[in-house]
């Protein structure tokens, strides 16, 4: 049985798009991470897709700015990232720990 996740905090549409695009970029960077990867083809495909996802991230932030959303509500967005498994997903971007250490 899958545990019930806490609800997402209330976000504007642009904030939701920002969180989604950010996590998509993070997922791709995790696939490209040379300390965690095993095959160049997967990294190549992820790098190719990264361009489009980075553009989506740019559009989301631009939309927020144009709508007058001049502040980022970091606490609220952090809660949304946690609900969407952001801590695990961003962990794949870091350098892998040396097992001998």
FENFENCOR-V252928 format. One record per residue. N is the residue number from 1. RES is the residue in three letters. PSI is psi in degrees with one decimal (999 if undefined). OMEGA is omega in whole degrees, 0 to 359 (* if undefined). Layout:
BEGIN
N/RES/PSI/OMEGA ; N/RES/PSI/OMEGA
END
This chain:
BEGIN
1/UNK/131.3/181 ; 2/UNK/130.4/179 ; 3/UNK/147.7/180 ; 4/UNK/128.0/180 ; 5/UNK/151.7/174 ; 6/UNK/153.7/180 ; 7/UNK/151.8/174 ; 8/UNK/143.8/174 ; 9/UNK/160.2/178 ; 10/UNK/125.1/180 ; 11/UNK/151.5/170 ; 12/UNK/164.7/179 ; 13/UNK/-42.0/181 ; 14/UNK/-38.6/177 ; 15/UNK/-40.8/177 ; 16/UNK/-42.1/178 ; 17/UNK/-37.2/178 ; 18/UNK/-48.8/181 ; 19/UNK/-45.7/180 ; 20/UNK/-47.3/182 ; 21/UNK/-39.2/178 ; 22/UNK/-46.7/181 ; 23/UNK/-33.6/176 ; 24/UNK/-41.2/177 ; 25/UNK/-44.5/179 ; 26/UNK/-44.5/179 ; 27/UNK/-41.8/180 ; 28/UNK/-42.0/178 ; 29/UNK/-36.3/176 ; 30/UNK/-36.3/179 ; 31/UNK/-27.0/180 ; 32/UNK/-23.3/185 ; 33/UNK/113.5/183 ; 34/UNK/-18.7/179 ; 35/UNK/-7.2/182 ; 36/UNK/-17.1/184 ; 37/UNK/163.1/178 ; 38/UNK/-18.3/183 ; 39/UNK/140.6/180 ; 40/UNK/-29.4/183 ; 41/UNK/-43.3/178 ; 42/UNK/-40.0/178 ; 43/UNK/-38.8/178 ; 44/UNK/-47.8/180 ; 45/UNK/-41.3/179 ; 46/UNK/-41.0/179 ; 47/UNK/-38.3/177 ; 48/UNK/-42.3/181 ; 49/UNK/-24.8/183 ; 50/UNK/-34.9/181 ; 51/UNK/-48.7/180 ; 52/UNK/-38.8/180 ; 53/UNK/-35.4/177 ; 54/UNK/-36.0/176 ; 55/UNK/-38.4/177 ; 56/UNK/-39.2/177 ; 57/UNK/-43.8/177 ; 58/UNK/-43.8/179 ; 59/UNK/-40.5/181 ; 60/UNK/-45.1/180 ; 61/UNK/-39.2/178 ; 62/UNK/-44.3/179 ; 63/UNK/-42.7/178 ; 64/UNK/-45.5/181 ; 65/UNK/-45.8/182 ; 66/UNK/-29.8/179 ; 67/UNK/-0.9/180 ; 68/UNK/9.6/176 ; 69/UNK/82.4/187 ; 70/UNK/-14.6/180 ; 71/UNK/143.7/173 ; 72/UNK/123.4/179 ; 73/UNK/83.4/190 ; 74/UNK/-41.7/181 ; 75/UNK/-43.9/180 ; 76/UNK/-44.0/180 ; 77/UNK/-33.8/177 ; 78/UNK/-39.7/177 ; 79/UNK/-42.9/179 ; 80/UNK/-42.6/179 ; 81/UNK/-39.8/179 ; 82/UNK/-43.1/179 ; 83/UNK/-34.8/182 ; 84/UNK/21.0/175 ; 85/UNK/30.5/183 ; 86/UNK/-31.6/181 ; 87/UNK/-44.6/178 ; 88/UNK/-43.3/183 ; 89/UNK/-41.2/179 ; 90/UNK/-25.0/178 ; 91/UNK/-24.3/180 ; 92/UNK/-12.0/181 ; 93/UNK/-23.2/183 ; 94/UNK/163.7/178 ; 95/UNK/131.7/181 ; 96/UNK/137.5/179 ; 97/UNK/144.0/178 ; 98/UNK/120.5/183 ; 99/UNK/-23.3/181 ; 100/UNK/-15.2/183 ; 101/UNK/999/*
END
